[in-house]
Amino acid sequence: MRKKNVLLAFVSALLLLAMFGTRITIPVSASTIDVHPGESIQAAINSAQPGDTIFVHAGTYYGHVKVNKTLTLVGENRVTTIVDGEGTGTVIKVTADNANITGFTIQNGGNLPYSGLFVGNCNGSTINNNTIRNSAYGIELLNSNSSSIIGNMIMNNSWAGIYIHDSNENIIYDNTVANNSIGAWIPSSAIPNTFYHNNFINNINQASDFGPSNWDNGTGNFWSDYTGVDGDGNGIGDTSHEMDPGTDYYPLMSPWGDAEFPVADAGPDQTIFQGMTVTFNGSRSYDDVGIKSYIWTFTDVTLKTLTGVHPTYRFKNVGNFNVTLNVTDYSSRWDIDTMWVNISADDTEPTISNLSQEPTLPGPGENVTISVDVTDEQSGVRNVTISYRTNSGSWTNVSMSRLTGDAWEGKNPGFPDGTEVQYKIIAYDNAENPAVDDNEGEYYIYTVIPEFPVAIFLLLFIILTLVTVRAHSKKEQERNAPVIAHLKPKAIFHPSTPLS
């Protein structure tokens, strides 16, 4: 009986609430929405509710993404989950408070004024564990406060890696900012933003802070251009690192968080013809913070050493060459990898064809343009030359320029009238094999024709005019002459003659 009374009371309460128009809200838990390659990240955002998580599986997603709700956007793997702007616009734009973007490669936004990741007019965002590259700005904050930028790789952006304006109390730490025009640019803020435990590596201008900002929290950042020393061995430089403007009072001597050895990748083996230029490729080498140096070594007659990610070299000999790449990170850890270069002999000469000359009869002082096609199927064409002589004198060489494809063009200078010019074409491939087109030993020949003197031209004009006028006058006389008819004469009647 008591249970019936309790149930009756509960039902009565529900009825009373319904009578007074009171709504009962039943909490709904946040959802996770999966996005697979071929599906749209934006469509998932549009269908999501605030608080949901969008989980993006590994793959490349082309286009632009707008996060206008409080969502968590998670990539399956920061290396293999890629959002690509295809060189236009801003790749990901965040306009909602407390959004979280993590685990993506965000790349190929447009030129100025676009960004890889833009956070605008919102607060409390978290940008964590992303690679952001190849846009005008990497990460841009505008009118956005109290956000966290943590553990990102921000690299190869044409203007600035991090661009913060009219934004306050943001915290930026544990990021690597490398190979940007400006590492961090803070033109304006009312309350300082704080940077610490970041690695600023090989930016043209490491940082430009008009904020002002705090560049340490007792320990600062690593700067690849810092030249100070650490006399007491505590890992912090004894002198500050000065920016333009801005000061890091506790610069780190080694990169922050650099716990991994680099991995060297010398690229695939290459087979090319003798004389061709080899371009090495160490771009697939990687490190958790950054690689400080690339050193390539091999022997071609003598020991050779090249540096950089993409050095070039032209081997002198034919054969197989073993090339070693050594990469070293900013904590002096290193790794090596090797590749082979096979240089094959090229014993064929270039082919010269389709020679043309303009003009065919040049006047005094007039340049002559000579065009020709030159091909070489093995090592490629290295250079093409016009060799000319005047009046059977000594030979002079003029370099030709490559236009497009196999087309080359050069100019013989102008000469006085009556000059006889002979010329031939000489081409070399990259293996130093020569080819000559000299018109089967007869050479190509032209003679500079004289100009007509003005007096002769005027005399010819007067003579031509007189002849024309005379011919016209004669034609008019013939047209107006009387017609003599060969007819029998008629009788002529005179009034004074009597009629018979």
C-alpha positions in Angstrom: 0.0 0.0 0.0 2.9 2.3 0.8 4.5 1.7 -2.6 1.3 2.6 -4.3 1.1 5.9 -2.4 4.7 6.8 -3.4 4.0 6.0 -7.1 0.8 8.0 -7.0 2.7 11.0 -5.5 5.4 10.8 -8.2 2.8 10.7 -11.0 0.9 13.6 -9.4 4.1 15.7 -9.2 4.7 15.1 -12.9 1.2 16.1 -13.7 1.5 19.3 -11.7 4.8 20.2 -13.4 3.1 19.6 -16.8 0.2 21.8 -15.8 2.5 24.7 -14.9 4.5 24.3 -18.2 7.8 23.3 -16.6 10.1 21.3 -18.8 12.1 18.4 -17.6 15.5 18.2 -19.3 17.2 14.8 -19.4 21.0 15.2 -19.9 22.4 13.8 -23.1 26.0 12.5 -23.1 28.5 13.8 -25.7 29.0 11.7 -28.8 32.0 10.7 -30.9 31.6 11.0 -34.7 34.0 9.1 -36.9 35.2 10.5 -40.2 36.9 8.2 -42.8 38.8 9.0 -45.9 36.4 10.1 -48.7 34.0 11.6 -46.1 33.7 15.3 -45.1 35.1 16.7 -41.9 32.9 19.7 -42.3 29.8 17.6 -42.7 30.6 15.9 -39.4 31.0 19.3 -37.7 27.7 20.5 -39.1 25.9 17.5 -37.7 27.6 17.5 -34.3 26.4 19.0 -31.0 28.5 21.2 -28.8 30.7 19.0 -26.6 31.0 16.2 -29.2 34.3 14.7 -30.4 35.0 14.3 -34.1 37.5 11.5 -34.7 39.2 11.8 -38.1 40.8 8.5 -39.3 44.2 8.6 -41.1 44.1 9.9 -44.7 44.3 13.2 -46.6 41.3 15.5 -46.6 41.3 18.3 -49.1 39.6 21.7 -48.6 38.8 24.0 -45.6 37.3 23.4 -42.2 35.3 25.8 -40.0 34.9 24.9 -36.3 32.0 27.1 -35.1 31.0 24.9 -32.1 32.7 23.8 -28.9 34.1 20.6 -30.2 37.1 18.3 -29.9 38.6 17.6 -33.3 41.1 14.7 -33.1 43.3 13.2 -35.8 44.2 9.5 -35.6 47.9 10.2 -36.2 49.5 13.6 -36.6 51.8 12.3 -39.4 49.1 10.5 -41.5 46.0 12.5 -40.8 46.3 15.5 -43.2 44.1 18.4 -43.8 45.3 20.1 -47.0 44.1 23.5 -48.2 45.5 23.0 -51.7 47.2 26.4 -51.6 44.2 28.5 -51.0 42.5 30.2 -48.0 42.8 29.3 -44.3 42.9 25.5 -43.8 41.2 25.3 -40.3 39.3 28.3 -38.9 38.1 28.1 -35.2 35.5 30.6 -34.0 34.0 28.9 -31.0 35.2 29.0 -27.3 37.0 26.0 -25.8 37.6 24.1 -29.0 40.3 21.5 -29.1 42.3 20.7 -32.2 44.8 17.8 -31.9 46.7 15.2 -33.9 46.7 16.6 -37.5 49.1 17.7 -40.2 47.6 21.0 -41.4 49.2 22.2 -44.6 49.1 24.3 -47.8 47.0 27.3 -46.9 47.1 30.4 -49.1 49.4 33.3 -49.3 48.9 36.4 -47.3 46.7 36.9 -45.3 45.8 33.2 -44.8 46.8 30.7 -42.1 47.1 27.0 -41.6 45.1 27.3 -38.3 43.2 30.5 -37.4 41.6 31.1 -34.0 39.5 34.3 -34.0 37.2 36.0 -31.6 37.0 33.1 -29.1 38.6 32.0 -25.9 40.0 28.9 -24.2 41.1 27.0 -27.3 43.7 24.2 -27.1 45.9 23.5 -30.1 47.9 20.4 -29.3 50.3 18.0 -31.0 49.8 19.1 -34.7 52.2 19.7 -37.6 51.3 23.1 -39.2 53.2 24.0 -42.4 53.4 25.7 -45.8 51.0 28.6 -45.3 51.5 32.4 -44.9 50.9 32.1 -41.2 51.2 28.8 -39.3 49.0 29.5 -36.2 47.2 32.9 -36.0 45.3 34.2 -33.0 43.1 37.3 -33.3 41.0 38.7 -30.5 41.4 35.4 -28.7 42.4 35.0 -25.1 43.4 32.2 -22.6 44.3 29.6 -25.3 47.0 27.0 -25.1 49.4 26.1 -28.0 51.2 23.0 -26.9 53.5 20.5 -28.5 53.1 21.5 -32.1 55.6 21.4 -35.0 55.2 24.7 -36.8 57.4 25.0 -39.9 58.0 26.3 -43.4 55.5 29.1 -43.3 56.2 32.0 -45.6 55.5 34.8 -43.2 55.2 33.8 -39.5 55.1 30.5 -37.6 53.0 32.0 -34.8 51.1 35.3 -35.3 49.3 36.7 -32.2 47.6 40.1 -32.4 45.1 41.7 -30.1 45.1 38.5 -28.0 46.0 38.2 -24.3 47.1 35.6 -21.7 47.8 32.8 -24.1 50.3 30.2 -23.2 52.7 28.8 -25.8 55.0 26.0 -24.7 56.7 22.8 -25.9 56.5 23.7 -29.6 59.1 23.5 -32.3 59.0 26.6 -34.6 61.4 26.0 -37.5 62.3 27.5 -40.9 59.7 30.3 -41.0 60.3 33.9 -42.1 59.5 35.0 -38.5 59.3 32.4 -35.8 56.8 34.3 -33.5 55.3 37.7 -34.3 53.3 39.5 -31.6 52.5 43.0 -32.8 50.0 43.8 -30.1 48.6 42.6 -26.8 47.3 44.2 -23.6 48.1 41.4 -21.1 51.3 39.4 -21.8 51.3 36.1 -23.6 53.8 33.6 -22.2 56.3 31.6 -24.2 58.5 28.9 -22.6 60.1 25.5 -23.4 59.8 26.2 -27.2 62.5 25.5 -29.8 63.1 28.3 -32.3 65.2 26.8 -35.0 66.5 28.5 -38.2 63.8 31.1 -38.6 65.0 34.1 -40.6 63.8 36.3 -37.7 63.4 34.1 -34.6 60.9 36.4 -32.9 59.5 39.9 -33.0 57.6 41.0 -29.9 55.8 44.3 -29.6 53.3 42.7 -27.3 54.9 42.7 -24.8 55.2 39.0 -23.9 56.9 36.8 -21.2 59.6 34.7 -22.8 60.3 32.5 -19.8 58.7 31.1 -16.6 62.0 30.7 -14.8 63.4 28.7 -17.8 63.0 30.0 -21.3 63.3 28.7 -24.8 65.9 27.2 -27.1 67.2 29.5 -29.8 69.3 28.0 -32.6 71.2 31.3 -33.0 72.0 31.7 -29.3 75.8 32.1 -28.9 76.0 32.4 -25.1 77.7 29.9 -22.8 76.6 27.9 -19.7 79.3 28.4 -17.2 77.6 26.6 -14.3 76.3 23.7 -16.3 72.6 24.1 -15.3 71.4 24.0 -19.0 70.5 27.7 -19.1 72.7 30.3 -20.8 74.5 32.7 -18.6 73.4 35.7 -20.7 69.9 36.6 -22.1 68.8 36.1 -25.6 67.7 39.4 -27.2 65.0 39.7 -29.9 63.6 42.5 -32.0 62.3 43.5 -29.5 61.9 41.1 -26.5 64.2 39.3 -24.1 64.4 35.7 -23.0 66.3 35.9 -19.7 66.8 32.2 -19.3 67.6 30.7 -22.8 68.1 27.0 -22.9 71.4 25.5 -24.1 69.7 22.4 -25.7 66.3 21.9 -27.3 63.5 21.3 -25.0 62.1 17.7 -25.0 64.6 16.4 -27.5 64.6 12.8 -26.2 64.9 10.9 -29.5 67.7 10.1 -31.9 67.2 11.4 -35.4 66.5 9.0 -38.3 68.5 9.4 -41.5 67.0 8.6 -44.9 69.3 9.1 -47.8 66.5 8.5 -50.4 66.3 5.8 -53.1 69.2 4.6 -55.2 69.6 6.5 -58.5 70.7 5.4 -62.0 71.7 8.2 -64.4 73.9 8.8 -67.4 77.4 10.2 -67.3 77.6 13.9 -67.0 74.1 14.4 -65.5 73.7 16.2 -62.2 72.6 14.1 -59.2 70.3 15.8 -56.7 70.4 14.0 -53.4 67.3 14.0 -51.2 67.5 13.8 -47.4 64.0 15.3 -46.8 62.6 12.1 -45.4 65.0 12.2 -42.5 63.3 13.3 -39.3 63.8 14.1 -35.6 61.3 14.8 -32.8 62.7 18.4 -32.6 64.7 19.1 -35.7 67.9 18.2 -37.6 70.8 20.5 -37.3 73.0 19.2 -40.1 73.0 16.9 -43.2 76.4 15.7 -44.3 76.9 13.5 -47.4 80.2 11.7 -48.1 81.4 9.6 -51.0 84.5 9.1 -53.2 84.7 10.2 -56.8 88.5 10.3 -57.6 88.9 11.9 -54.1 86.7 12.0 -51.0 83.8 14.4 -51.4 81.7 16.1 -48.7 78.4 17.8 -49.4 76.0 19.5 -46.9 72.3 20.3 -46.9 69.0 18.5 -47.5 69.2 18.6 -51.3 72.8 19.0 -52.5 73.8 18.4 -56.1 76.9 16.9 -57.7 78.1 15.9 -61.2 80.2 12.7 -61.0 83.4 12.6 -63.1 83.6 8.9 -63.5 81.4 6.0 -64.7 80.6 3.3 -62.1 78.7 2.6 -58.8 79.2 5.0 -56.0 78.2 4.4 -52.3 76.9 7.6 -50.7 76.5 8.0 -46.9 74.2 10.6 -45.2 74.9 11.6 -41.6 72.2 13.6 -39.8 72.7 15.3 -36.4 70.1 16.9 -34.2 70.4 19.8 -31.9 71.4 17.6 -29.0 74.3 16.2 -31.0 72.6 12.8 -31.5 73.2 11.3 -35.0 72.2 8.6 -37.4 73.4 7.4 -40.9 71.9 5.9 -44.0 73.4 5.0 -47.4 72.3 4.9 -51.0 73.9 4.0 -54.4 74.4 6.1 -57.5 75.0 4.2 -60.7 76.6 6.3 -63.4 76.2 4.8 -66.9 78.3 5.8 -69.9 76.9 8.1 -72.6 78.5 7.6 -76.0 75.9 9.2 -78.2 76.1 12.8 -79.5 73.2 15.3 -79.6 71.0 15.7 -82.6 70.6 19.2 -84.3 67.6 19.9 -86.5 65.1 22.5 -87.8 67.6 25.4 -88.2 66.0 28.7 -89.3 67.3 32.2 -89.8 65.5 35.6 -89.6 65.9 37.7 -91.6 67.2 35.7 -94.5 68.7 38.9 -96.2 69.8 41.2 -93.4 70.5 44.9 -93.9 73.6 46.7 -92.6 73.9 46.6 -88.8 70.9 44.2 -88.5 71.1 41.3 -86.0 70.3 37.9 -87.3 68.3 35.5 -85.1 69.1 31.8 -85.5 66.8 29.1 -84.1 67.5 25.4 -83.8 66.2 22.2 -82.1 68.8 20.1 -80.2 68.0 16.8 -78.5 69.9 14.2 -76.5 68.1 11.2 -75.1 70.7 10.1 -72.6 72.7 12.7 -70.5 70.8 15.7 -71.9 72.0 18.9 -73.7 74.4 21.0 -71.8 75.0 23.9 -74.2 74.6 25.1 -77.8 76.8 27.6 -79.7 76.7 29.6 -82.9 80.2 29.7 -84.4 80.5 32.4 -87.1 83.1 34.2 -89.2 83.0 37.1 -91.6 84.7 37.3 -95.0 86.5 33.9 -94.3 88.2 35.4 -91.2 88.6 33.8 -87.8 85.7 32.1 -85.9 83.7 33.7 -83.1 81.4 31.8 -80.8 78.0 33.1 -79.6 76.1 31.2 -76.8 72.5 30.2 -77.6 69.7 30.2 -75.0 67.3 27.4 -74.3 63.7 28.6 -74.9 61.2 25.7 -74.2 61.7 22.0 -74.6 64.4 21.4 -77.3 64.3 24.9 -78.8 67.4 27.1 -78.7 68.0 30.6 -80.0 70.9 32.9 -80.5 71.8 36.1 -82.4 74.6 37.0 -84.8 75.5 40.7 -84.5 75.0 43.2 -87.4 77.7 43.9 -89.9 78.3 46.4 -92.7 76.8 45.9 -96.2 78.6 43.5 -98.4 79.8 41.4 -95.5 79.7 37.6 -96.1 78.8 35.7 -92.9 79.4 31.9 -92.6 78.2 30.1 -89.5 77.7 26.6 -88.0 76.0 25.2 -84.9 78.0 23.3 -82.2 76.2 21.4 -79.3 77.5 19.4 -76.3 75.7 17.0 -74.1 76.4 16.6 -70.4 78.9 13.8 -71.1 80.9 16.2 -73.3 79.9 14.5 -76.6 79.9 17.1 -79.3 77.7 17.5 -82.4 78.3 20.0 -85.3 75.8 21.1 -88.0 77.9 22.9 -90.6 75.5 22.3 -93.6 77.6 19.3 -94.7 80.8 21.3 -94.8 79.4 24.1 -96.8 78.4 26.2 -93.8 75.3 28.4 -93.6 76.0 31.6 -95.5 74.3 35.0 -95.9 75.5 38.4 -97.3 74.5 41.7 -95.8 72.7 43.6 -98.6 73.3 47.3 -99.1 70.6 49.9 -98.5 69.4 52.1 -101.4 70.7 55.7 -101.1 68.0 58.2 -100.7 69.0 60.0 -104.0 68.7 56.8 -106.0 65.4 56.0 -104.4 64.1 59.5 -105.2 65.3 59.3 -108.8 63.6 55.9 -109.3 60.5 57.3 -107.8 60.4 60.3 -110.3 61.1 58.0 -113.3 58.4 55.7 -112.3 56.0 58.6 -111.8 56.8 60.0 -115.2 56.3 56.7 -116.9 53.0 56.2 -115.2 51.8 59.7 -116.1 52.9 59.2 -119.8 51.1 55.9 -120.0 48.0 57.4 -118.6 48.1 60.4 -121.0 48.5 58.1 -124.0 45.6 56.0 -122.9 43.4 59.1 -122.6 44.4 60.3 -126.1 43.5 57.0 -127.6 40.2 57.0 -125.9 39.2 60.5 -127.2 40.5 60.2 -130.8 37.7 60.5 -133.7 36.4 57.4 -135.2 36.9 57.2 -139.1 34.1 55.2 -140.5 34.8 53.5 -143.9 31.4 54.3 -145.3 30.1 55.4 -148.9 29.9 59.2 -149.1 26.3 60.6 -149.1 25.0 63.3 -151.5 25.2 66.8 -150.2 22.2 69.1 -150.9 22.9 72.7 -151.5 19.9 75.1 -151.5 21.1 77.0 -154.6 21.1 73.9 -156.8 17.8 73.6 -158.9 15.9 70.5 -158.4 15.5 68.3 -161.5 
